[in-house]
Amino acid sequence: MRELKANGFDVVVVSEKPIDHRCVVGDVTDEETLKKAGVEKAKFVIVSTGDDSKNVLATLTVRKINLNAFVVAESLKAENVDLLKFTGANSVVLSMGFAERLLASAVFEDSVFLKMSLQVTTVTMYSKFPQRF
């Protein structure tokens, strides 16, 4: 989230438990919860719940609320990538295997691993388009 905020994004997290950030507590698949987070006006939405079933339902719900947002969804399994695209994700990131590649890269260059690990965040959020775009 630090990386997004540092680049001018307004970030709101939807989480089932309060966190140390601007947070709307609730179910990420619930339309009213997403509306409270401001998804209706979001230009970008990142869907990453740690559960492909929830990611699919959350993506569908986001699309019901906001047809114009650019939706990036996480997929834990390769077989769910097409399903997430079908439900409305503009981009799908397959996270399965990412950690293994990141750890393997640490064998060759510690600084690459440290820099990348500081930038990786798994949350469900929306953000407004930064001013510079």
N, CA, C and O atoms as a GROMACS GRO file, in nm:
protein
  532
    1MET      N    1   0.082  -0.119   0.000
    1MET     CA    2   0.000   0.000   0.000
    1MET      C    3   0.086   0.125   0.000
    1MET      O    4   0.049   0.227  -0.058
    2ARG      N    5   0.202   0.117   0.065
    2ARG     CA    6   0.290   0.233   0.068
    2ARG      C    7   0.327   0.277  -0.072
    2ARG      O    8   0.331   0.397  -0.102
    3GLU      N    9   0.355   0.180  -0.159
    3GLU     CA   10   0.394   0.210  -0.296
    3GLU      C   11   0.281   0.281  -0.371
    3GLU      O   12   0.306   0.376  -0.445
    4LEU      N   13   0.158   0.235  -0.353
    4LEU     CA   14   0.044   0.299  -0.418
    4LEU      C   15   0.025   0.441  -0.367
    4LEU      O   16   0.006   0.534  -0.445
    5LYS      N   17   0.030   0.458  -0.235
    5LYS     CA   18   0.012   0.590  -0.177
    5LYS      C   19   0.124   0.685  -0.219
    5LYS      O   20   0.099   0.803  -0.244
    6ALA      N   21   0.247   0.634  -0.227
    6ALA     CA   22   0.361   0.716  -0.267
    6ALA      C   23   0.348   0.764  -0.411
    6ALA      O   24   0.408   0.865  -0.449
    7ASN      N   25   0.270   0.693  -0.491
    7ASN     CA   26   0.250   0.732  -0.631
    7ASN      C   27   0.119   0.805  -0.654
    7ASN      O   28   0.072   0.814  -0.767
    8GLY      N   29   0.059   0.857  -0.547
    8GLY     CA   30  -0.057   0.944  -0.561
    8GLY      C   31  -0.192   0.876  -0.560
    8GLY      O   32  -0.293   0.940  -0.589
    9PHE      N   33  -0.196   0.748  -0.526
    9PHE     CA   34  -0.324   0.678  -0.521
    9PHE      C   35  -0.392   0.698  -0.387
    9PHE      O   36  -0.326   0.695  -0.282
   10ASP      N   37  -0.522   0.718  -0.389
   10ASP     CA   38  -0.603   0.723  -0.268
   10ASP      C   39  -0.649   0.580  -0.244
   10ASP      O   40  -0.723   0.524  -0.326
   11VAL      N   41  -0.608   0.520  -0.134
   11VAL     CA   42  -0.633   0.378  -0.110
   11VAL      C   43  -0.729   0.358   0.005
   11VAL      O   44  -0.712   0.416   0.113
   12VAL      N   45  -0.831   0.276  -0.018
   12VAL     CA   46  -0.922   0.233   0.087
   12VAL      C   47  -0.924   0.082   0.085
   12VAL      O   48  -0.937   0.020  -0.021
   13VAL      N   49  -0.910   0.021   0.201
   13VAL     CA   50  -0.906  -0.124   0.212
   13VAL      C   51  -1.041  -0.173   0.265
   13VAL      O   52  -1.097  -0.114   0.357
   14VAL      N   53  -1.091  -0.281   0.206
   14VAL     CA   54  -1.208  -0.349   0.261
   14VAL      C   55  -1.155  -0.476   0.326
   14VAL      O   56  -1.092  -0.559   0.259
   15SER      N   57  -1.181  -0.491   0.454
   15SER     CA   58  -1.128  -0.604   0.530
   15SER      C   59  -1.231  -0.653   0.630
   15SER      O   60  -1.314  -0.576   0.678
   16GLU      N   61  -1.224  -0.782   0.659
   16GLU     CA   62  -1.317  -0.837   0.758
   16GLU      C   63  -1.278  -0.797   0.900
   16GLU      O   64  -1.360  -0.806   0.992
   17LYS      N   65  -1.152  -0.754   0.918
   17LYS     CA   66  -1.104  -0.709   1.048
   17LYS      C   67  -1.037  -0.573   1.030
   17LYS      O   68  -0.975  -0.548   0.927
   18PRO      N   69  -1.049  -0.485   1.130
   18PRO     CA   70  -0.984  -0.354   1.120
   18PRO      C   71  -0.833  -0.368   1.106
   18PRO      O   72  -0.772  -0.456   1.167
   19ILE      N   73  -0.774  -0.280   1.025
   19ILE     CA   74  -0.629  -0.277   1.009
   19ILE      C   75  -0.582  -0.134   1.029
   19ILE      O   76  -0.663  -0.042   1.041
   20ASP      N   77  -0.451  -0.114   1.031
   20ASP     CA   78  -0.394   0.019   1.050
   20ASP      C   79  -0.389   0.094   0.918
   20ASP      O   80  -0.281   0.122   0.866
   21HIS      N   81  -0.505   0.126   0.866
   21HIS     CA   82  -0.515   0.199   0.741
   21HIS      C   83  -0.661   0.242   0.725
   21HIS      O   84  -0.748   0.192   0.795
   22ARG      N   85  -0.686   0.334   0.632
   22ARG     CA   86  -0.825   0.368   0.601
   22ARG      C   87  -0.895   0.240   0.559
   22ARG      O   88  -0.863   0.181   0.456
   23CYS      N   89  -0.990   0.199   0.639
   23CYS     CA   90  -1.047   0.066   0.622
   23CYS      C   91  -1.198   0.069   0.638
   23CYS      O   92  -1.251   0.135   0.728
   24VAL      N   93  -1.268  -0.004   0.550
   24VAL     CA   94  -1.409  -0.031   0.566
   24VAL      C   95  -1.418  -0.176   0.609
   24VAL      O   96  -1.378  -0.266   0.534
   25VAL      N   97  -1.470  -0.200   0.727
   25VAL     CA   98  -1.480  -0.336   0.778
   25VAL      C   99  -1.608  -0.400   0.724
   25VAL      O  100  -1.717  -0.344   0.736
   26GLY      N  101  -1.592  -0.517   0.665
   26GLY     CA  102  -1.709  -0.586   0.611
   26GLY      C  103  -1.669  -0.695   0.514
   26GLY      O  104  -1.551  -0.725   0.495
   27ASP      N  105  -1.769  -0.753   0.453
   27ASP     CA  106  -1.752  -0.862   0.358
   27ASP      C  107  -1.720  -0.805   0.220
   27ASP      O  108  -1.796  -0.723   0.168
   28VAL      N  109  -1.609  -0.847   0.162
   28VAL     CA  110  -1.566  -0.794   0.032
   28VAL      C  111  -1.658  -0.834  -0.082
   28VAL      O  112  -1.647  -0.780  -0.193
   29THR      N  113  -1.749  -0.927  -0.058
   29THR     CA  114  -1.843  -0.968  -0.162
   29THR      C  115  -1.979  -0.900  -0.147
   29THR      O  116  -2.071  -0.925  -0.225
   30ASP      N  117  -1.993  -0.815  -0.046
   30ASP     CA  118  -2.120  -0.748  -0.016
   30ASP      C  119  -2.126  -0.612  -0.086
   30ASP      O  120  -2.037  -0.529  -0.071
   31GLU      N  121  -2.232  -0.592  -0.161
   31GLU     CA  122  -2.247  -0.468  -0.240
   31GLU      C  123  -2.245  -0.343  -0.152
   31GLU      O  124  -2.179  -0.246  -0.187
   32GLU      N  125  -2.315  -0.344  -0.041
   32GLU     CA  126  -2.321  -0.227   0.046
   32GLU      C  127  -2.183  -0.195   0.106
   32GLU      O  128  -2.146  -0.078   0.118
   33THR      N  129  -2.109  -0.297   0.143
   33THR     CA  130  -1.974  -0.276   0.197
   33THR      C  131  -1.885  -0.211   0.092
   33THR      O  132  -1.813  -0.116   0.122
   34LEU      N  133  -1.891  -0.261  -0.032
   34LEU     CA  134  -1.810  -0.203  -0.139
   34LEU      C  135  -1.852  -0.060  -0.170
   34LEU      O  136  -1.767   0.024  -0.202
   35LYS      N  137  -1.980  -0.031  -0.162
   35LYS     CA  138  -2.026   0.106  -0.183
   35LYS      C  139  -1.973   0.199  -0.075
   35LYS      O  140  -1.935   0.312  -0.103
   36LYS      N  141  -1.971   0.151   0.051
   36LYS     CA  142  -1.915   0.232   0.160
   36LYS      C  143  -1.769   0.265   0.135
   36LYS      O  144  -1.721   0.372   0.173
   37ALA      N  145  -1.698   0.172   0.070
   37ALA     CA  146  -1.556   0.193   0.039
   37ALA      C  147  -1.536   0.288  -0.079
   37ALA      O  148  -1.425   0.334  -0.104
   38GLY      N  149  -1.644   0.317  -0.151
   38GLY     CA  150  -1.634   0.409  -0.264
   38GLY      C  151  -1.606   0.344  -0.397
   38GLY      O  152  -1.558   0.410  -0.489
   39VAL      N  153  -1.634   0.217  -0.410
   39VAL     CA  154  -1.608   0.145  -0.534
   39VAL      C  155  -1.684   0.206  -0.652
   39VAL      O  156  -1.638   0.197  -0.766
   40GLU      N  157  -1.799   0.267  -0.626
   40GLU     CA  158  -1.879   0.327  -0.733
   40GLU      C  159  -1.799   0.431  -0.813
   40GLU      O  160  -1.819   0.446  -0.933
   41LYS      N  161  -1.709   0.502  -0.745
   41LYS     CA  162  -1.633   0.609  -0.809
   41LYS      C  163  -1.488   0.572  -0.836
   41LYS      O  164  -1.412   0.653  -0.889
   42ALA      N  165  -1.449   0.451  -0.802
   42ALA     CA  166  -1.309   0.409  -0.817
   42ALA      C  167  -1.272   0.394  -0.964
   42ALA      O  168  -1.351   0.348  -1.046
   43LYS      N  169  -1.149   0.432  -0.994
   43LYS     CA  170  -1.096   0.408  -1.128
   43LYS      C  171  -1.025   0.273  -1.134
   43LYS      O  172  -1.015   0.212  -1.241
   44PHE      N  173  -0.975   0.229  -1.020
   44PHE     CA  174  -0.905   0.102  -1.011
   44PHE      C  175  -0.957   0.024  -0.891
   44PHE      O  176  -0.988   0.082  -0.787
   45VAL      N  177  -0.966  -0.107  -0.906
   45VAL     CA  178  -1.002  -0.194  -0.794
   45VAL      C  179  -0.908  -0.314  -0.798
   45VAL      O  180  -0.890  -0.377  -0.902
   46ILE      N  181  -0.848  -0.344  -0.685
   46ILE     CA  182  -0.764  -0.463  -0.672
   46ILE      C  183  -0.839  -0.562  -0.584
   46ILE      O  184  -0.876  -0.530  -0.471
   47VAL      N  185  -0.861  -0.682  -0.637
   47VAL     CA  186  -0.934  -0.786  -0.564
   47VAL      C  187  -0.836  -0.896  -0.528
   47VAL      O  188  -0.783  -0.964  -0.616
   48SER      N  189  -0.813  -0.913  -0.399
   48SER     CA  190  -0.718  -1.014  -0.353
   48SER      C  191  -0.759  -1.058  -0.213
   48SER      O  192  -0.723  -0.995  -0.114
   49THR      N  193  -0.833  -1.167  -0.206
   49THR     CA  194  -0.885  -1.212  -0.077
   49THR      C  195  -0.814  -1.335  -0.022
   49THR      O  196  -0.834  -1.370   0.095
   50GLY      N  197  -0.732  -1.399  -0.104
   50GLY     CA  198  -0.669  -1.524  -0.061
   50GLY      C  199  -0.757  -1.645  -0.088
   50GLY      O  200  -0.726  -1.756  -0.044
   51ASP      N  201  -0.868  -1.624  -0.160
   51ASP     CA  202  -0.963  -1.732  -0.190
   51ASP      C  203  -1.022  -1.702  -0.328
   51ASP      O  204  -1.092  -1.602  -0.346
   52ASP      N  205  -0.995  -1.790  -0.425
   52ASP     CA  206  -1.042  -1.765  -0.562
   52ASP      C  207  -1.194  -1.753  -0.571
   52ASP      O  208  -1.245  -1.672  -0.649
   53SER      N  209  -1.268  -1.830  -0.492
   53SER     CA  210  -1.414  -1.821  -0.495
   53SER      C  211  -1.461  -1.682  -0.454
   53SER      O  212  -1.549  -1.624  -0.517
   54LYS      N  213  -1.401  -1.628  -0.347
   54LYS     CA  214  -1.435  -1.493  -0.302
   54LYS      C  215  -1.390  -1.389  -0.404
   54LYS      O  216  -1.459  -1.289  -0.426
   55ASN      N  217  -1.276  -1.413  -0.467
   55ASN     CA  218  -1.227  -1.319  -0.568
   55ASN      C  219  -1.326  -1.311  -0.685
   55ASN      O  220  -1.352  -1.203  -0.737
   56VAL      N  221  -1.380  -1.426  -0.727
   56VAL     CA  222  -1.477  -1.428  -0.836
   56VAL      C  223  -1.603  -1.351  -0.796
   56VAL      O  224  -1.650  -1.267  -0.873
   57LEU      N  225  -1.657  -1.378  -0.679
   57LEU     CA  226  -1.779  -1.311  -0.635
   57LEU      C  227  -1.754  -1.161  -0.612
   57LEU      O  228  -1.839  -1.079  -0.648
   58ALA      N  229  -1.640  -1.126  -0.554
   58ALA     CA  230  -1.608  -0.985  -0.533
   58ALA      C  231  -1.594  -0.913  -0.667
   58ALA      O  232  -1.640  -0.799  -0.681
   59THR      N  233  -1.532  -0.977  -0.765
   59THR     CA  234  -1.516  -0.917  -0.898
   59THR      C  235  -1.652  -0.894  -0.963
   59THR      O  236  -1.676  -0.788  -1.022
   60LEU      N  237  -1.740  -0.992  -0.953
   60LEU     CA  238  -1.876  -0.976  -1.007
   60LEU      C  239  -1.948  -0.860  -0.938
   60LEU      O  240  -2.017  -0.782  -1.004
   61THR      N  241  -1.934  -0.850  -0.809
   61THR     CA  242  -2.001  -0.744  -0.732
   61THR      C  243  -1.945  -0.607  -0.770
   61THR      O  244  -2.020  -0.511  -0.784
   62VAL      N  245  -1.813  -0.599  -0.784
   62VAL     CA  246  -1.751  -0.473  -0.827
   62VAL      C  247  -1.806  -0.433  -0.963
   62VAL      O  248  -1.841  -0.317  -0.984
   63ARG      N  249  -1.814  -0.528  -1.056
   63ARG     CA  250  -1.864  -0.499  -1.190
   63ARG      C  251  -2.010  -0.455  -1.188
   63ARG      O  252  -2.051  -0.372  -1.269
   64LYS      N  253  -2.089  -0.510  -1.097
   64LYS     CA  254  -2.229  -0.468  -1.085
   64LYS      C  255  -2.238  -0.322  -1.043
   64LYS      O  256  -2.326  -0.248  -1.087
   65ILE      N  257  -2.146  -0.281  -0.956
   65ILE     CA  258  -2.145  -0.145  -0.901
   65ILE      C  259  -2.079  -0.045  -0.996
   65ILE      O  260  -2.124   0.068  -1.009
   66ASN      N  261  -1.972  -0.088  -1.061
   66ASN     CA  262  -1.890   0.004  -1.140
   66ASN      C  263  -1.840  -0.066  -1.267
   66ASN      O  264  -1.748  -0.148  -1.261
   67LEU      N  265  -1.901  -0.034  -1.378
   67LEU     CA  266  -1.864  -0.096  -1.505
   67LEU      C  267  -1.734  -0.041  -1.563
   67LEU      O  268  -1.673  -0.105  -1.649
   68ASN      N  269  -1.693   0.076  -1.518
   68ASN     CA  270  -1.579   0.144  -1.578
   68ASN      C  271  -1.447   0.127  -1.506
   68ASN      O  272  -1.342   0.159  -1.561
   69ALA      N  273  -1.448   0.078  -1.384
   69ALA     CA  274  -1.323   0.061  -1.308
   69ALA      C  275  -1.234  -0.041  -1.376
   69ALA      O  276  -1.282  -0.137  -1.436
   70PHE      N  277  -1.104  -0.019  -1.366
   70PHE     CA  278  -1.007  -0.118  -1.413
   70PHE      C  279  -0.986  -0.214  -1.296
   70PHE      O  280  -0.936  -0.174  -1.191
   71VAL      N  281  -1.024  -0.339  -1.314
   71VAL     CA  282  -1.019  -0.437  -1.206
   71VAL      C  283  -0.901  -0.531  -1.225
   71VAL      O  284  -0.887  -0.596  -1.329
   72VAL      N  285  -0.816  -0.537  -1.124
   72VAL     CA  286  -0.706  -0.633  -1.120
   72VAL      C  287  -0.742  -0.735  -1.012
   72VAL      O  288  -0.765  -0.698  -0.897
   73ALA      N  289  -0.746  -0.862  -1.050
   73ALA     CA  290  -0.782  -0.967  -0.955
   73ALA      C  291  -0.668  -1.067  -0.941
   73ALA      O  292  -0.596  -1.096  -1.036
   74GLU      N  293  -0.654  -1.118  -0.821
   74GLU     CA  294  -0.556  -1.223  -0.794
   74GLU      C  295  -0.622  -1.358  -0.816
   74GLU      O  296  -0.737  -1.380  -0.779
   75SER      N  297  -0.547  -1.449  -0.878
   75SER     CA  298  -0.590  -1.588  -0.889
   75SER      C  299  -0.484  -1.675  -0.823
   75SER      O  300  -0.365  -1.663  -0.854
   76LEU      N  301  -0.527  -1.762  -0.735
   76LEU     CA  302  -0.433  -1.853  -0.670
   76LEU      C  303  -0.406  -1.976  -0.756
   76LEU      O  304  -0.299  -2.037  -0.745
   77LYS      N  305  -0.501  -2.011  -0.841
   77LYS     CA  306  -0.487  -2.130  -0.925
   77LYS      C  307  -0.500  -2.091  -1.072
   77LYS      O  308  -0.583  -2.008  -1.108
   78ALA      N  309  -0.416  -2.153  -1.156
   78ALA     CA  310  -0.415  -2.122  -1.299
   78ALA      C  311  -0.550  -2.147  -1.364
   78ALA      O  312  -0.590  -2.074  -1.455
   79GLU      N  313  -0.621  -2.250  -1.319
   79GLU     CA  314  -0.750  -2.282  -1.383
   79GLU      C  315  -0.858  -2.178  -1.358
   79GLU      O  316  -0.963  -2.182  -1.422
   80ASN      N  317  -0.835  -2.084  -1.266
   80ASN     CA  318  -0.935  -1.981  -1.238
   80ASN      C  319  -0.908  -1.847  -1.307
   80ASN      O  320  -0.989  -1.754  -1.295
   81VAL      N  321  -0.797  -1.836  -1.378
   81VAL     CA  322  -0.763  -1.711  -1.446
   81VAL      C  323  -0.871  -1.672  -1.546
   81VAL      O  324  -0.920  -1.560  -1.544
   82ASP      N  325  -0.909  -1.766  -1.634
   82ASP     CA  326  -1.012  -1.735  -1.735
   82ASP      C  327  -1.146  -1.702  -1.671
   82ASP      O  328  -1.219  -1.617  -1.720
   83LEU      N  329  -1.179  -1.769  -1.561
   83LEU     CA  330  -1.304  -1.742  -1.492
   83LEU      C  331  -1.306  -1.599  -1.438
   83LEU      O  332  -1.407  -1.529  -1.449
   84LEU      N  333  -1.195  -1.555  -1.380
   84LEU     CA  334  -1.189  -1.418  -1.328
   84LEU      C  335  -1.197  -1.317  -1.441
   84LEU      O  336  -1.259  -1.211  -1.425
   85LYS      N  337  -1.137  -1.346  -1.554
   85LYS     CA  338  -1.150  -1.256  -1.670
   85LYS      C  339  -1.295  -1.253  -1.718
   85LYS      O  340  -1.347  -1.147  -1.751
   86PHE      N  341  -1.358  -1.368  -1.721
   86PHE     CA  342  -1.498  -1.377  -1.764
   86PHE      C  343  -1.590  -1.298  -1.671
   86PHE      O  344  -1.689  -1.241  -1.718
   87THR      N  345  -1.560  -1.294  -1.541
   87THR     CA  346  -1.645  -1.223  -1.446
   87THR      C  347  -1.622  -1.073  -1.446
   87THR      O  348  -1.693  -0.999  -1.378
   88GLY      N  349  -1.521  -1.027  -1.521
   88GLY     CA  350  -1.504  -0.883  -1.535
   88GLY      C  351  -1.370  -0.826  -1.498
   88GLY      O  352  -1.352  -0.704  -1.503
   89ALA      N  353  -1.274  -0.908  -1.461
   89ALA     CA  354  -1.141  -0.855  -1.430
   89ALA      C  355  -1.071  -0.816  -1.560
   89ALA      O  356  -1.067  -0.894  -1.655
   90ASN      N  357  -1.015  -0.695  -1.562
   90ASN     CA  358  -0.938  -0.652  -1.680
   90ASN      C  359  -0.802  -0.719  -1.684
   90ASN      O  360  -0.747  -0.744  -1.791
   91SER      N  361  -0.750  -0.748  -1.567
   91SER     CA  362  -0.619  -0.811  -1.556
   91SER      C  363  -0.624  -0.910  -1.440
   91SER      O  364  -0.684  -0.883  -1.336
   92VAL      N  365  -0.560  -1.025  -1.459
   92VAL     CA  366  -0.555  -1.126  -1.353
   92VAL      C  367  -0.409  -1.161  -1.327
   92VAL      O  368  -0.333  -1.191  -1.420
   93VAL      N  369  -0.371  -1.157  -1.201
   93VAL     CA  370  -0.236  -1.192  -1.161
   93VAL      C  371  -0.240  -1.329  -1.097
   93VAL      O  372  -0.308  -1.350  -0.997
   94LEU      N  373  -0.167  -1.423  -1.156
   94LEU     CA  374  -0.158  -1.557  -1.101
   94LEU      C  375  -0.050  -1.557  -0.994
   94LEU      O  376   0.069  -1.548  -1.024
   95SER      N  377  -0.091  -1.567  -0.868
   95SER     CA  378   0.006  -1.558  -0.759
   95SER      C  379   0.069  -1.693  -0.725
   95SER      O  380   0.172  -1.698  -0.658
   96MET      N  381   0.008  -1.801  -0.771
   96MET     CA  382   0.065  -1.933  -0.745
   96MET      C  383   0.204  -1.940  -0.809
   96MET      O  384   0.219  -1.915  -0.928
   97GLY      N  385   0.302  -1.972  -0.731
   97GLY     CA  386   0.437  -1.982  -0.783
   97GLY      C  387   0.516  -1.853  -0.772
   97GLY      O  388   0.638  -1.855  -0.786
   98PHE      N  389   0.448  -1.741  -0.746
   98PHE     CA  390   0.519  -1.613  -0.737
   98PHE      C  391   0.617  -1.614  -0.621
   98PHE      O  392   0.732  -1.572  -0.636
   99ALA      N  393   0.574  -1.662  -0.507
   99ALA     CA  394   0.662  -1.665  -0.389
   99ALA      C  395   0.784  -1.752  -0.415
   99ALA      O  396   0.895  -1.718  -0.374
  100GLU      N  397   0.764  -1.864  -0.483
  100GLU     CA  398   0.877  -1.952  -0.512
  100GLU      C  399   0.979  -1.882  -0.601
  100GLU      O  400   1.099  -1.892  -0.579
  101ARG      N  401   0.930  -1.810  -0.704
  101ARG     CA  402   1.021  -1.737  -0.793
  101ARG      C  403   1.094  -1.626  -0.718
  101ARG      O  404   1.212  -1.602  -0.740
  102LEU      N  405   1.022  -1.558  -0.628
  102LEU     CA  406   1.081  -1.452  -0.550
  102LEU      C  407   1.190  -1.506  -0.458
  102LEU      O  408   1.298  -1.447  -0.447
  103LEU      N  409   1.162  -1.617  -0.393
  103LEU     CA  410   1.261  -1.677  -0.305
  103LEU      C  411   1.382  -1.726  -0.384
  103LEU      O  412   1.496  -1.711  -0.339
  104ALA      N  413   1.359  -1.784  -0.499
  104ALA     CA  414   1.470  -1.831  -0.582
  104ALA      C  415   1.557  -1.714  -0.627
  104ALA      O  416   1.680  -1.727  -0.634
  105SER      N  417   1.496  -1.600  -0.656
  105SER     CA  418   1.574  -1.484  -0.698
  105SER      C  419   1.664  -1.433  -0.586
  105SER      O  420   1.768  -1.372  -0.611
  106ALA      N  421   1.624  -1.458  -0.461
  106ALA     CA  422   1.705  -1.416  -0.347
  106ALA      C  423   1.838  -1.489  -0.342
  106ALA      O  424   1.935  -1.439  -0.286
  107VAL      N  425   1.842  -1.608  -0.400
  107VAL     CA  426   1.967  -1.684  -0.403
  107VAL      C  427   2.071  -1.609  -0.485
  107VAL      O  428   2.190  -1.613  -0.454
  108PHE      N  429   2.026  -1.541  -0.590
  108PHE     CA  430   2.117  -1.474  -0.681
  108PHE      C  431   2.141  -1.329  -0.646
  108PHE      O  432   2.250  -1.276  -0.671
  109GLU      N  433   2.042  -1.263  -0.589
  109GLU     CA  434   2.058  -1.122  -0.556
  109GLU      C  435   1.966  -1.082  -0.442
  109GLU      O  436   1.845  -1.066  -0.461
  110ASP      N  437   2.024  -1.066  -0.324
  110ASP     CA  438   1.946  -1.030  -0.205
  110ASP      C  439   1.874  -0.898  -0.221
  110ASP      O  440   1.760  -0.884  -0.175
  111SER      N  441   1.937  -0.799  -0.284
  111SER     CA  442   1.874  -0.668  -0.293
  111SER      C  443   1.747  -0.672  -0.378
  111SER      O  444   1.652  -0.599  -0.350
  112VAL      N  445   1.743  -0.757  -0.480
  112VAL     CA  446   1.622  -0.770  -0.561
  112VAL      C  447   1.510  -0.826  -0.475
  112VAL      O  448   1.397  -0.777  -0.480
  113PHE      N  449   1.540  -0.927  -0.398
  113PHE     CA  450   1.440  -0.988  -0.311
  113PHE      C  451   1.386  -0.887  -0.210
  113PHE      O  452   1.265  -0.876  -0.192
  114LEU      N  453   1.475  -0.814  -0.145
  114LEU     CA  454   1.431  -0.718  -0.045
  114LEU      C  455   1.347  -0.607  -0.106
  114LEU      O  456   1.244  -0.569  -0.050
  115LYS      N  457   1.388  -0.555  -0.220
  115LYS     CA  458   1.313  -0.448  -0.285
  115LYS      C  459   1.175  -0.498  -0.326
  115LYS      O  460   1.075  -0.429  -0.304
  116MET      N  461   1.168  -0.616  -0.385
  116MET     CA  462   1.039  -0.668  -0.430
  116MET      C  463   0.949  -0.704  -0.313
  116MET      O  464   0.829  -0.679  -0.318
  117SER      N  465   1.005  -0.761  -0.207
  117SER     CA  466   0.921  -0.804  -0.096
  117SER      C  467   0.859  -0.685  -0.024
  117SER      O  468   0.753  -0.698   0.037
  118LEU      N  469   0.923  -0.570  -0.029
  118LEU     CA  470   0.866  -0.450   0.032
  118LEU      C  471   0.750  -0.396  -0.049
  118LEU      O  472   0.666  -0.322   0.004
  119GLN      N  473   0.742  -0.430  -0.177
  119GLN     CA  474   0.639  -0.377  -0.264
  119GLN      C  475   0.518  -0.468  -0.275
  119GLN      O  476   0.414  -0.425  -0.325
  120VAL      N  477   0.527  -0.591  -0.231
  120VAL     CA  478   0.418  -0.686  -0.248
  120VAL      C  479   0.321  -0.676  -0.132
  120VAL      O  480   0.359  -0.695  -0.017
  121THR      N  481   0.196  -0.646  -0.163
  121THR     CA  482   0.092  -0.634  -0.062
  121THR      C  483  -0.031  -0.709  -0.113
  121THR      O  484  -0.066  -0.696  -0.230
  122THR      N  485  -0.095  -0.784  -0.029
  122THR     CA  486  -0.214  -0.858  -0.069
  122THR      C  487  -0.332  -0.808   0.012
  122THR      O  488  -0.353  -0.849   0.126
  123VAL      N  489  -0.408  -0.719  -0.049
  123VAL     CA  490  -0.526  -0.663   0.016
  123VAL      C  491  -0.632  -0.640  -0.091
  123VAL      O  492  -0.603  -0.644  -0.210
  124THR      N  493  -0.750  -0.618  -0.048
  124THR     CA  494  -0.855  -0.577  -0.140
  124THR      C  495  -0.872  -0.428  -0.122
  124THR      O  496  -0.892  -0.381  -0.010
  125MET      N  497  -0.864  -0.354  -0.230
  125MET     CA  498  -0.868  -0.209  -0.217
  125MET      C  499  -0.917  -0.146  -0.346
  125MET      O  500  -0.928  -0.212  -0.449
  126TYR      N  501  -0.946  -0.018  -0.338
  126TYR     CA  502  -0.969   0.059  -0.458
  126TYR      C  503  -0.883   0.182  -0.447
  126TYR      O  504  -0.841   0.220  -0.338
  127SER      N  505  -0.855   0.243  -0.559
  127SER     CA  506  -0.778   0.367  -0.556
  127SER      C  507  -0.824   0.458  -0.668
  127SER      O  508  -0.874   0.413  -0.771
  128LYS      N  509  -0.806   0.586  -0.647
  128LYS     CA  510  -0.839   0.684  -0.749
  128LYS      C  511  -0.716   0.703  -0.837
  128LYS      O  512  -0.602   0.683  -0.793
  129PHE      N  513  -0.740   0.740  -0.957
  129PHE     CA  514  -0.632   0.761  -1.054
  129PHE      C  515  -0.540   0.873  -1.006
  129PHE      O  516  -0.590   0.978  -0.965
  130PRO      N  517  -0.408   0.854  -1.008
  130PRO     CA  518  -0.318   0.959  -0.962
  130PRO      C  519  -0.325   1.081  -1.055
  130PRO      O  520  -0.358   1.067  -1.173
  131GLN      N  521  -0.295   1.196  -1.003
  131GLN     CA  522  -0.306   1.322  -1.075
  131GLN      C  523  -0.217   1.327  -1.200
  131GLN      O  524  -0.253   1.393  -1.297
  132ARG      N  525  -0.105   1.260  -1.198
  132ARG     CA  526  -0.010   1.271  -1.308
  132ARG      C  527  -0.053   1.197  -1.433
  132ARG      O  528   0.012   1.212  -1.536
  133PHE      N  529  -0.160   1.118  -1.430
  133PHE     CA  530  -0.202   1.043  -1.548
  133PHE      C  531  -0.311   1.115  -1.621
  133PHE      O  532  -0.359   1.068  -1.724
   0.00000   0.00000   0.00000
